[in-house]
Amino acid sequence: MLVSERIGQFFIDNVNGRDRLEFTEYGAGDAWVVLIHGQLMPRRMHQPLARALAAEGMHVVTLDLLGHGRSDRPADPLVYSVTDFAHQVVALMDHLGIQQAIVGGTSLGANVSLEVAVTEPERVRGLLLEMPVLNNAVEAAILAFAPLLFAARFLPVTVRAVRWATRPVPRGLVPFWAGILLDTLDQRPEPVAAVVHGMFFGRVAPTARQRRGITAPALVVGHPADPIHPAADAAMLAEELPHATFVRARSILEWRLTPDRLDELAVDFARSCWETPRRRRSTGS
């Protein structure tokens, strides 16, 4: 089934002025889903899932967070944190007039979704979370991203060389996920150093206590044999969230290469969120 696709943009204010953010809408209607990419990856990574959800009646929007994809990439680490990214998601919802949405994403996107659920609980209809980065991932994440921060800061020629080698490759001539990899490698040293620096020293995720207070229904997907996104983190999160279902992917690549099973679970979850009246938070007595 073909669905409409539209590219848009909006602007946010920060201490250095205004920054432009770009997004893509898929489908139409009031059953909104907001999808957020992984760290340093473009929003286009969620194009297949967005199309699958939109084909089933969802109105999906994917966003390039600041410092990613086709959005602006300031070189100030102070504008990068999960908290700042969550504000950008809420700003997108305000821009599009979205009162409530299922909010979800992969890796960084999952953490940002949790932050939105903590800061704006009445705006979140459900959470679709793949590969959250929590307690069990700290050491592996440091080992993965510290060399990148070092290279971008002290050996910027290496980052420029990778960009020089990958940028000319026509994305339409390579397989989809090869194109996503090429887009991820298309970085400039100053902004990528700022993004990684900001993520190291800013807030990475809501606390366990805050996570246990999230009342929105959630579908949490974990992967085996993935040190940066250990399945233990996803399973722990599913235990913490009062209304969560945990799904173990068959491999790190299942949702990339053979997505039918997980797409179907995501569609069923999205339908259930929009068909069920939203739980109201208890205000106590």
N, C-alpha and C positions, 0 to 999 in steps of 0.2 A: 504494500500500500504506500503510495506517494504522500508525503506530508509537506506542507509549506515550510520554508526556511528563510529567516530574515536576520540580517546582521544589523546591530544597533550599537550605539555608544552613549555614554553619559560621563559626567565630570564630578569629581569629588575635590573638596578643599583640604589642604593640609598646611603644615607650617611653612612650606616652601612655595605655596601657590596652589594651582589647580592641576589635577592629573586626569588624563582621559582613560576610561576603561571601556573595553569592547566586549560584546556578548552576541550570542546567536540564539534566536527563538525557533522552536520547532513545534508545529501544530497550532492549535487554538483552544479556547475554552477557559474555564475557571479552575480546572483540576491541575494546579501548577506543580511542577517539579523543578528544583534548582540543582544543577550538578556542578561540582567544583573539582578541578583537576589536581594532580599530584604536584609536588614541588618541582619547579623549573620546567614543568611540562605545559603544553598549550591546552586550551579548552577543547580543541578538536579531538583530543583523546576520548572524549565522551560522545562523539558523534554517533557511533553505532548504537549505544544504549539509548541516547536521546531519540534517535529515529525509531527504535523498537518501542519505546514508551509512547511517543507521539502517535505511532500507528495504532495504538490501542486507546486513543482518546485523551492522552495527557497533553498538557501544554508545558513544554520543556524549555528551559533556558540554561545555557552553559555560559560561564563567565571566565574571562582571563583576569585573574587577580592582578593587582599592581605588581610590576616586575616580571610578568609572565606573558607569553604569547604576543598578541598584537596590542596589548595595553601599554601605557607608558611604563618606563623602567628607570625611575630616579635612582641615583647612586647614594642615597641616604639610608643607612641601616635603621634609623629611628622610625621609618614609616613601615617597617616590615615586622609583623608579629601575627600570631593567630588572632589576637584581639583586633588588630587593625584589619585583617582580612575579613573577619566576621562583620565588622562595620561596613565593609564594602559590599558584602552580600545583602545586608539589610538596605543599604543605599540603592542597590539594584532593584530590590523588591519595591521600595518606595517609588523609584523611577517608573516602574512598570505598573504601579497600582496593585501590587499583589498583597492581599491581606494575609493569606496563609499559603504555605507551600510545603511539600515534602522537600527537605533539604538533604543533600547527600554528596558524597564524593569519595575519592580514593586517596589514601595516605594523608598528605597535608589536607586534602579536601574533606576527609572524614573528621579530622581534628577541628577544622574550621566549622563544620556542620555542628559539632558538639558545642562549640563556643556560641553559635547562633542560638541553639536550643537553651543554653544557660542564660544568655543576655536578653533574648526576645522569645520567651517560651510560648506566648500566645500566637506568634507568627508561624510556628512550626507544626505542621500537620503530622509529620512523620520524619524519620531519619533513615536514610539508606547509606550505610557505612561500609566501605571496603578498606581493609588494611589500615586500621587506626594505628598511630604511632604513640605508644604509651610507655609504661614502666619498663617492660622487658626489651624495649628496642633502643634504649639510651646508648649503650656501648657501641652497638653496630652502626647507629646513625652517626655517632662521632667519628668512627673509623671511615665511614663512607664520605662524609661531607667536609671533614677537617682538611684533607688534602686539596679538595676543590677550593676551599677558602684560601689556603696557603698559595695555591697556584694563581688564583685570580688577583691576590694582593701583591705577591712578590715575584711572580713569573707570568705577568699578564700576556706576554707573547704567546704562551702555550694556549690560552683560551682564544686569543685572536686567530691563531693558526688553525684550531679546530673549526672555528666559524668560517674562516676563509676556505677550508676544504669542503665543508658541508653545505654552505649556503647556495652555491651554484647548482646543486643537484635538483632537477625538476621534481617536485613532489608528486606530480601526476604520473611519473614514469616508474615509480617504485611502489611496492606493496604498502598498504595503509599504515601498518605499524612501523615499517621502515621509515616512512615519512614522519611519523610522530617522533621517532628517535632522532631524525635529522633536525626537526624543529627544536627538540630539547637541547641538542648540541649547539644550536644557533644562539650563542650567548656573547655578551660583551663583558669584559673583566670587571669593570667598576660596578655595574648593577648586580651581577651575579655574586660578587663579594658582599655587597650590601644585603642582598636577600639572605644569604647563608649566615652572615654575621647577625642579622636581626633575628633569625630563627634560633640561633644558638643562645642568644642572650635575652630574648623576649619570652613571653609566655607561650608554651607549646601546646597545652591542652588544659581544659578545666580540671580542677582537682577531683579526686575520687569522691569526695563528699558532694561536690556539685553535680557530678555525673549521676550519682544515686538519686538526686532530686529531679532528674529529667523524666517527665511523665509521658512524653510523646511515644507512640509505638516505634519500634526500630527493627530493621533487618540488618544484621551485622555479618559480614562475610570475611572469613579469615583464610589464609593460605598456608599450606604446609611448606616446610623447608625454605622459609624466607626470613633471614636473620634481621633485616631492617623492619619488616612488618610481621613479627612472629604471630602465629595463630594463637599463642597464649594471650597476647594483648587483646585480640578480638574476642576470645572466649571470656576473658576477664570482664571486658566491657559489657558483653551480653549478660553476664551475671549481675553486674552493677545496675544496669538499666531495668527499671521495674517491668517494662512491657516490651522486651526484646526477644528476638529469635536469632539464634546463631546458626550459620550455614558454613560448613567447611568446604572450600573449593577443592577440586581434585588436584590442582597444581597452580603454580603462580600464573601460568599462561591460560588457564581455562577460560576466563572471561575475555581474553584477548583473541584466542584462536578458535575456540569452540564454545561460543557464548550462549547457545540456545537454552541450556538448563538454567543458568543464572539469570538470563534475560527474562525467562518465564517466571522465575521466582520474584524478580523485581517488579514485573508487571502485576502479578497477583498481589504483591504487597502494596503497590501504589493504589490499585483498585480498592483494596480493603481499607486503606486510610481514608479515601474519599467517600466510600460508601458508609463508613461508620461515623456517627456524630462525634465531634471532637470532645475529648474529656476536658472538663474544666478543672483547673487547679483548685485544690481545697484551700480556703482562706483561714481555716481554723475557727475557733470560737473565742 
